[in-house]
Amino acid sequence: MSDFRFKQFTIHQDKCAMKVGTDGVLLGAWAPVAHNPYNILDIGAGTGLISLMVAQRTYAEQIDSIEIDADAHEQCIENFEASPWGDRLFCYHASLDDFMEEWEEEYDLIASNPPFYTEDYTSGNEQRDQARFAQSLPFEDLAEASGILLSENGVLAVILPYKEEARFRLLAQEEGLYPFKITRVKGTPESEIKRSLLAFSRFETNDIAIDELVIETARHQYTPEYIQLTQDFYLKM
């Protein structure tokens, strides 16, 4: 099935290597927006899922996204245009490096669900590898770009493998970005922590809000916390 229907929009994903997944939904629903961002940047947009979710959650006037893969870029635009927020959404076909060379704007929210397969393995499918492997968007580049593009009161929100959390926090710190909110995600109560949702700002704090999110107690038996986080999006929540 190539389409994924949410309550207020539909994702077409037949041209995209990376389909709609829990990571993207988590970040789109979790990314802090209490500071009422005026403009938002989604780095590595894929289908456009995260941009569409923050469009639903905010009154941001401008939501830009960057996608390096030509087919995914085309599909992202298609998904934006079919949504209720098409006039606020734009997708650039560019690498982060290319985008940085041209751009002079700052953003109040930067969100990224970056590729994070760091092992030296390739599937033989270039499009899929580009979407999944960290070489196409190194964490160092993401941290550096965020340090440049984030507005004074802006927020950087990312989702990463838990094992990469400490390294990314160090990279962010080198760019003057400090965590203020961290949610560590487990599939079930018994499983190991799999993902870290991290929110950074330019202000260092010793009072980081840290919590844990368990997705389900049994197959398709979702926890109240996960339902609360995602119920505005999933059709069947």
Helices and strands as residue ranges (DSSP letters): E 3-5, E 10-12, H 22-30, E 39-43, H 49-57, E 62-67, H 70-81, G 86-88, E 89-93, H 96-102, E 107-112, H 126-132, G 134-136, H 139-149, E 150-161, G 162-164, H 165-174, E 178-186, E 193-201, E 209-214, E 216-218, E 221-222, H 224-230
